[in-house]
Every structure is written in structure tokens, then in C-alpha cells.
Amino acid sequence: MPGWVREGMNPSPTIDPLNFVSDFFRIKTKGGRMTTKKDRTTGYFSKLETMTGAERRRYLNKKLKQIVAYAYEKAPAFKKKMDRAKMKPQDVQAVNDLERLGITEKTDLIGMQKKSPPFGGFNGVPPESLSRIFVSPGPIYEPGEMHYEDTRWAQGLFAGGFRPGDICQVTFSYHLVPFAFMLDESLRLLGCRTIPAGVGNTELQIQTLKDLKVSGFLGTPSFLHAILQRFKEIGLNPKKDLSLKTAFVAAEMLPESLRESIESEWGIMIRQSYGTADIGCLGFECLEKNGMHFPDDCIVEIVDPQTGKQLGPGEVGEVVGTCFNRVYPLIRFGSGDLSYFSDEPCPCGRTSPRLIRIVGRVDQVTKVKGMFIHPGQVDAVAAKFSELCGCQVVVTREKHQDQMVFRAELAGPCRDPQKLTEDLKKTIQDILRLRGEVQLLNKGSLPKGAKKIEDKRVWE
């Protein structure tokens, strides 16, 4: 089993997870510096990662009972959910008891927030006590806590090779959505320094990587690939001019062919993660690259979408999460993604189950270039134009980059196709927050019953 991450620590062979408080960030040398070495392949973020099955059940059951009691008292929408199931907080004593509760889907939040703004009644603290309010596609409003204490992304970052003292370039969007802020706070918890680079500006991103000797990259796989390709095109030497050691990628599928080519050519360790903006981290890769470990401070279920029943290892179902965040206590929150898990031992020594891979969607909500798009948003674009009678978004992938085409069916003759195309492109960017091509079609070109979002991507 790999060693613990901090020197001077003599962990007890018997872990008491119910009373465990991580001292990772308090272990210092006499000079006041953290003693953690830049060994990127061993160690754990906390002792919880090697709990036995019995210890993990005890730990999760206790945390579940606490958050259910809290949310029932503080979050009106959750109380209604419990009341509909004819349940009281004392009826939830273990993870298996969650089967009696319905699943709240991401798409449900849009309607619920319209009826009970701004958070649909799921917030566990009043809005005036928040630090930020985020706006995700939908739109879906999400509360930002005053003090970020969630360690799940930090746990995943550590497993992916990030270490105290790293300079980390965060290329996820800091505009409206919460993910970049979550990672920024998690890197600070880990003792790293951050560059809030955001998306785009490839030339500036390259200059920053080079000048500041950035050791950690956080972003989509496709953007990492684009930056490295451009790095090569302008004649820079990766061994001399690039200091990147590790990359944390998310929001897109990571094709193994892309990972292998980057790791072999550039010597960068790449690990991926899984989660949602609403509920946070639900899985992260370790050194072994054999699935994504469930983080310790949440409950991950694989659930039959029809019955809500929990499924066992190897059975495909919806990924459903429960977090212990008192600011936004989402309990049995459906991701819409289909996956399956394994509880076989992992050579890394972590004992949590692992999501093996995402195999599809329960609904038509689709992630493109790291952003979710909803069928309702596609219709919202078309509704702005009286010239249209139908629409569809088609998503493909070329050279590790997502491509989006908005297919617009004309109701009749169009006087100025060029102007309509340009106006559509602007509206697509405003509503979907993505750039895409526009294809104008004659009436009747789209088949009856066609999917509003057609995902034709193939992952190697």
C-alpha cells in the first residue's frame, strides 16, 4: 500500500472515520514549511481513503442522518420531497433507506426555481448569507457558500498528482458558472497557487505557461490538446520551455488515444474526474487509471432510472449523488448520466468503489465543449425567429474538438439567408453560450420525432 502523504505521521492501524479530522495542512517542519515532498504518485489526501467497507458504511450512514435532519428543517423543497414519500428524518438511518426517496433531476430544478426563486427551496441557508450566486445553463441558479470547505475536488486533485507549491493554471470558465471557483478553492486547500486564466486566449495561455513555469493544468482535454499543438507550431521545445507535470481534465470525455499521445510525447500525467456544478465531485481517477473513485464525503448511487432502486456492481444505471453541504444540501440528485461501478480492490490502496465509465444519458441534455445544453434551450433559440418552424442541434467531434451545428428548418422562403444565419449565430451564443455553425433547411427536412439534440460523437 502506498505511504501516507505527510512525513512524521504515524497513523493508527485502526481508523476511526467518525472522529477523523484531517491534519494534512497542519504538519510542518521546524522552519514552518510543509514537509510534503513532490512525489506525485504515492500517498493519500486523507486516511478516509483506505477505510474498510464496514468503516465506510458507518461513516456515510452517520453523515447521511445528519444532513437529512438538517435539510428537512432548513430546505423547504427537501421537506416536501420527504413528505411526498411519507417519511420523517428518523426513517433514514442508512444509505439503503434512500431508495424510498424520489430522485431530483437537473432538469427539475429549472421549473422548481421558477416557482420558488432563486434556488427552488433547496438552499439550506438564506440567500443573504451567500458569497456568490452562480448561473449555469438552463438557467439554473446555484448558491456559493461564504467559506468553501468541500474537500472532494482536492482529494481528486491530490490523486491526480497535484502537490503543495504547484503553480496551477485554471482554464475553466470563471464567468457565471461555479466549477472554476470550486477548483480554485480546492487548489488553495491543497497549498497550490492558482492562475485564474479562464477559457480561450490560447496565445496568452501559452505565454503564461512558459513564463510562470506552470506545473499543473486544469481544463478540458480538447483545450489542453489545442494548447500543446499550438506550443509545437510556434517552435517551442516542450522539454526546455514547458514545466507542466500534471493535468486535471473534466467536462468532456477523455479519449484514451488522446491521453496516451499527450503523456508519451509531453510527459504530462493526465487524470480525469467526474461531477456536476450542482453537487460537486462524484468521481476521480488515481494513478492506476482503472475507473474513478467515489470521494469520501458524499454518497454515490447507481440507480435504475425507472424504479429508483439501487443497482450492484456492473449494472448500468443513473449516477445519483447526495452531498453533505449544508448550504446546498442536494439529496438524491440525478446527474442524468448512465454508468456502472466496480467494488474490486484497486492497486492504489484506495478502498472506495469506482465509476468505470460514462456510457450515455438518461435524457437529451448534452455536454458540448464543457457546457451543458438542454433541449429547451435549443427551442428557445428557434423561438426568437418567426422564419423557423423546426430546429435541431447536431454534435460531432473532429481532431479532439467538439463541433456543433444548429439545423434550422425554414417555414417558407427566406429573404435574406445571410442575415438570418448571422442573427442565429449570435442568438446561439447568447442562449447556449457556445459558438456553432448554422445550417438552413427547407421545410420538412427534419424527420418527425427527431431528437432535439443529436450526439454523433465517437470516443476512441
N, C-alpha and C positions, 0 to 999 in steps of 0.2 A: 504494500500500500504506500502511495506517495507520502512524503513527510508533510508536517503542518507548515503553514506559510510563514510563521513567525519564529525567530530564534528565541531561545530561552524559555520556550513554553513547554510545559510537561503535562500534557492533557491526561486526565484520568482515563483509564481504560473503560470505565463505565460512564457514559454520557447521561446527564440528566437534562434533557432538552427543555423540560418545563421551566427550569430555573436558569437556563443558559442565557448569559448576556455576553455578546462578543466583545473581546478586549483587543481585537485586531489593531485598532487605531490607537491603543494606549501603550503598546510595548515599545519602549525607547531605549537607546543606549545611554551611557552616562553623559554623552555630549548633547543629548536631546533629540537625536535623529532616529528615525525608524530603522530597525535593523533588518528589514526585509530585503533580500537580495533580488537582483534582476534575473532570477531563474523563472522563465516563463512557462515551464512545462510541468511543474510539480506544485503540490500544496493545495489548500482549500481556502475559501473565503471565511468559512466558519465551521465549527465542529458539527453543526446540524447536518452537514452534507454526508456524513457517514453514520447516521443513525440506523439502528436496526429497524426492521419493519414494525415491530411492536412499539418501539420508541416513537417512530414517525406517526403511527396511528394515535398514540396518546397525545402527542404534541398538537396534531391537526385537530383532533376532537376538542381539545381544550380551547384552542384559538377559535374554532367554529362556534362553540357555545357562547363565547364572549362576544363575537361580532354579531351573531343573530340577536342576542339580547339587546345589544346597543342599537342595531339598525331598527329593530321593532319599536323601540322607544323614540328614536330620533329621525328616522326616514319614513315619511308617510306612505310612500309608494311601496316600500317593503312590507309595512304593516298590512296594507291592503292585499298584497300577494300572500302573506301568511293567512289572513282572514279568509281569502277565497279557498285556500287549501284546508280550512278549518283546523288550523294549527296554532299553537302558542309556542313561545321560545323554548319552554321546557320539553317540547316534543322533539327538539333537535339535540340529540346527545352524541351523535356520531355522523361521519360522512355519509353513511348509507341512508340516513334519515332524509337527506336532501332529495331523494327520489320522489318524495311526496310533494315537493315544491315545483311549480312550473318554471320553465326557462324563459328568461327575458332576453329577447333577441336585439341585436344592434338596431335593426330597423324599427323595433317597437319604440325606441327612445324618441324618435322624431315626432311621432304622434303624441306620446305622453308629455313631451316637453312643450308642445303647443298648448295642451290642456292645462298644464301646471308648470309655467315657466319659472326659472330658466332650466332646471335640471330634472323635471318630471317627478319631483318628490323623492329622488334617490339620494340627495345630498344629506350627509349626517351632521353638518354644521350650517349655520346661517350664511348666506352669501356675503354678508359684510365682513366675515372673518377670513375670507379667502385672500390669497396674494394675487391670483390671476384667474381669468375666465378664458378658456380656450374654445376655439370654434373649429370643429372637424367637419369634413364633408357630410352633407345631409340636409341642412346643417344640424350638427349635434353639439350642444354646449357641455363643456366638461370643467369641473372645478379644479383649481390649482391650490394645493394646501400651502399654508403660510410657512411651514417648516417641513421640508421633504425628508422623510425617514424610511422610505421603502428601500430595502437593500437587494431586491431581486435582480435588477439590472446590474448592480455592482457585482453580485455573485456571478452572473453570466460573463461580465467583462473580465473578472479575475480568471475564470476558467478559460477564457479566450486569450490569456497571456498579458493582459494589461497589469502594470505594476506601479507602485508609488514612484513619483518623479517623472513619469512619462509625460511628454507633450503630445496632446491629442487633438486632432483636427476633426470637428464635428460638422459633417456636411449634410445633415438632415435639416429640414426647414425649421427656422425659429419663428416663422410667420404664422400666427393663428393656432397652429396645432401643437400638442404638448410633447411629442416624442423627443425632440432635441433637448428640451428643458429637462426631461427625465434623465436622459443620458448625461447631460452636463452636470446635474446634481450628483449623479451616481459616480462619475469620474472624480468629482471633488471628494466624495466619501472615501474613495479609493486612494486619495493622495496624489491624483494626477492634476496637471494643468491643462486647461482647455482653450482651444481657439474656436470661437463660435462662427465658423465660416459660412454655414448655411449652404443652400444649393446654388449650382451654376458657377459662373466666373472661373472657368477652367484654368485660364492662364494665371490668374491671381492665386488660385488654389495651388498650382504647381510651384509658383514663386514662394509661397508661404511654406510649403512642404520642404523646399530646398533651404531657404534662408534660416528657418527656425529649427531645422533638424528634427522635424516631427517624427515621433516613433510610433504613434498609434493613429489609425484612421477609422472613422465611423461614418458609414453611409451605405448607399445601395450598391450591390455588386456591379451593376452596369456603370455607375458613375466612377467607381474605383477603376474599372477596366478602361473607361474613356480617359481618365487622368493619366494612367500608366501608358496608354497608347500615345497620347499627346507628348508625354515625357520623352518617349523614344523618338517621335517625329522631329522634335526640336534639337535632337542630338545630345541630350544629356545622358550621362553614364549612370545607370542605376546603382552600381556598387560604390561609385565615388560621390554622386550627387544626391542620393536618396538614403534617408536614415530609417525608413519605415521598418518596423519589426513585426507588427501585428495589426490586423484589420478586423473590425467587428461589423458585420453586414446584416441588414434586415430590410423589411418592407418589400422585398422581391424574393422570388425563388433563386437559389444559388445553384446553377448547373455545375455538376462535378467537373465537367470538361473545363469550365472557366476557372474553377478553383485550382485544379491541377496545373493549368498553364501559368497562372499567376504565381503560385507557390514555387514551381520549379524554375521559372525564369527570373523572378524577382526576389525569391527567398523570404516572402512575407507569409506569416502564419495567418490564415483566414478562418474565422469561425462565425457561424450564423446563429441567430436567435429567433424567437417567435413570441408574439404577444399582440396586444391591441392598445390603442391610445386610451381606451376607457379603463381597462382593468390592469394594464401593465404587463410585465414579463410572465410568460407561461411556459417557456422552454429555452434552453441554451445548450450549445454544443461544448463538449470538453475536448481534450487532446485527441481522443480516440475517433472522433467523427462518426459515431455509430448511433446517432439519434440525439434528441435534445432533452436534457434532464429537466424534470419538473423542479422549479425553485422551491425552497423550503417554506417560505411564508405565503403560501396560497394553496388552494385546493384545485387540482385539475381533474376533471372527469371526462371520459369518453362516453357519450350518451347516444342511445337510439333516438334519432330526431322525431320519430313517430310516437314513441311511448314514454320518453323521458327516463327510461331505465338505464342504469349504469352498465357498461359493457366491460368485458375482460380483455386480457392481453391478446393482441392480434385481430380483434374485432373492430371494424370500421364504424365510426360514429362521429357525431359533432363534438368539437372541443368546447367544453363548458368550464368556465373559471369562477372561483369565489375568492375574493381578496379580503384582507383584514384591515383595509384602510378606512378609518373612522370618518374621514372627510367625505369619501365617496364609496360607501360600503355596498358594492355590487355583489350580490349573492346569487349563484346560478345564472351567470351571464353567458349567453351563447355567442361564440365567435363567428358562427356561420361556416367555419372551415371543417372539413372532414379529415380525420386522421385515425391512427391507431397507435397503440403503445406496447412497449416491452418492459417486463419487470425482471429480465435476465440480468445477472451481475455485470457491471461494467468494469473493465480492467483499470479504469482511472481510480477506482475505490469509492466513488460516489454511489450511494445506495438507492437514490430516488429512481422511480420509473422514467422512461424516456419516450417522448413522441418520436416515431420513426420517420415519418414524412407526411406532408400535407398532400392529400390525394384528390381534393376537389372542394366544391362549395355546396352548401345546403340550398342557397338561393343564388340569384344572379349578381349579387354585389361582387364587384371585381376590383382587384388592386392593379393599378396601372402606374408605372413609374413611381411606385411607392405610395400612391394616393388611392383611397377607395373611391369608386364611382358607383352610384346607385341607379337602378332603372328609372326612379322618379326624377333624378337629375337630368337624364337623357331626355325625358319627356318635357322637362322644364325648359330645356334649350329650344326644342321644337315649338313649344307654346308661344315663344316670342315672335314667331314668324307665321303670318296668315298664309303665306305661299306654300307651306308644307302640310302634308296630310299623313305623313308617317316618318319614322326615323329608326335608326339602329346604329350602335357603336360596334365596330369590329376591331379586336385587339390581336396583333401579331407580334412576332419578335424577329429581329434581324441583327446579326452581329452583336448579340448580347444586349440589344437595346429594344425596349418596348416601342411599338408603333401603333398609333390609334387613328382610325378612320371613322368619321361621322358620316353615315349614309343618310342623305336627306331626300325623301320622296316628295316630288313636286305635285301640288294639287292641280296644276294646269300650266299653260305656257308662262315662261319667266321672262320679263322684260330685260332684266339686267343680271345675268347669271354671275358675272364677276363681282358685282357689288354684294349680291346675296351671299356669295361664298366668303367674302371678307368679313361681312357682318356676322355670319355664322361662326367663323373662327374666333372673333372677339368674344362672342357670347359663350362659346365653349370654354374659353379661357377664364371668363368671369365666373361661370357656374361650376364647371368641372375642375377648375384650377390646373388644367393641363392644356398643352398645345396639341392640336391634331389636324389632320388633313380632312377636307370636306369633299364628298362625292355626291353630286346632284343626280338624282334618278327620276325616270319617268314614273308616273302614277301606275301602281300595280307591280312595280319591280320587286318590292319586298313581299315574300310569301306570307300568307295568313298564318298567324300564330308564331311568327319568327321571334326568337329571343331578342329582348331589348339590348342585351349586351352579349355579343358572340365572341368568346375567347378561343382563338385558334392557335395559341402559343404551344410550342412543343419544347419540353425541357430535356436537355441531353443528360 
